[in-house]
Each structure stands twice: as C-alpha cells, then as structure tokens.
C-alpha cells in the first residue's frame, strides 16, 4: 500500500471552471481523495481514468488544495511483475464548462476503400453549466505536423445543462495518403467548440487512413 499527495493553490480566475483529474495508469487498486473527500476509485491497473473534482476544490488563490491517492497492489496478481503505484503521467485539465469530453472523439474513414477521404467525426460535447447552450462544433483536418488545413466541416447542437450531446460532421480530404507500416502517414483533426462566437475548447485527435484487403 502506497500513498501519494500533491498540494496546490487554484486562483480565483479559475472559479466556475471544470477540473478533470486524469491518471494515465495506476497499478492496481486506487482510491482518490480531494481535500479529504473521496472522489472515486479505479480497480484496474492498465487503463486510464479520470474524475471531475470541480466541486471539491477551493479557488481563492490562497488555500492549499490536497489531492491524495491510495494505491493497493494485490499480490500475487500476475505471472510476471506488473509494476506498482502511479507509473504513468497524472494531469489536471482546466476546462470551460462547455468542452469536449475526455477521449470524446470518434473518427472513422468509411469510404477509403473507394479512394474517398471522407472523415466521419463524432464529438461528445459536455455542458457542465446550469443552462442550455448552443454550440458550434468545427472539425478541421491537417496532415500531422502541418499548419495547412486540408478540409473542414461543422455542425451546431443544443446541449442541455449538465448533459452530453454527440455532434457529427464529415470533412473530406482530397487525395488522402494511406497509412501503412512502411509509410505511416498520419492526420490530425482539430476540434473547436464555439459558443457565442468564442472558441471555448480545442481538442486534437490523430488518425490515419488504413485499408486492408485479402
């Protein structure tokens, strides 16, 4: 059994934001506390997980917030050494109440067999606010590492308070380069959430155009 603690101050300007505490990997049974309050548990050592800790933080620019993580490694648990404790990155995401959900994009390329670079993008839009909002979801495709847009499409959705809505659009890339082991061509979808003419969240997802036949 191991304990981890992290103390930090949150400024007043972040009051009203959404705070997601994300763990990329903890082996194996983890229990997370914020300022002494249990906020969640995770009982698998190989997957990432996250908790919304917005309601447990003090945002006054002075108070020390304390995140504590208890990790219990149940032994024996494997035929080989599986690691122990927090073995991957931990990040605190500070988001607008209207944002893309964590791991909230799904990208498919359904027509690549016919040579079409259609990119179906489904985006889970979260509204942690107390009133319904109308959000425009813009998806722009780039070659990975490039600043030149290849295609763009957008859609508009109404997201009720404390709800999640999926927005879909389908930009089309001309002459897409296939992904293969020999030529691992990748692309990036940049998702922007626009509310009231202002970009409130930006989220990037990498993908490729693989195609196989046999």
C-alpha angles and dihedrals in degrees: 000000000000134000128210126190133187126183125197142154122236118209123233092245089070094058110124094026125122115249119201117188106205127193118193093197140346124177112244139321109012132187119190126204130183117198089342095309120116108237102174152326135231124194106187123080102207107052132074121243138180140199130204103235098173094116094052102052127091111222105192103113092245113055118093110232114205125207113193125187124193115199124191119191109204109213133237094029106141146017089250138029107289099186127252138238128001101343101163136048124297118205135182112214117203109201142174111255086252108059148129110281116248107275083001102148128087117191126190133170102206100169102045092109088067092045096257117138095210110153116200109204122187115187126192106218116199124204111194091170128106097245137049117267135195111226132187113214113204120190119193124184123216133173103256109272093014130112095204114102115229100184140351139193135168143191136192124228137177112230117196120219115284092006142113124226128185116229120196133197136156121216114188122223115209116229096356118206113233122236117236137153090257094045109024096189112182135189134197128222112208109202118198125189112208122193121175091351092305127109104235099173139018124195129179127205127183122216143155140213104247119174128178134178135180 
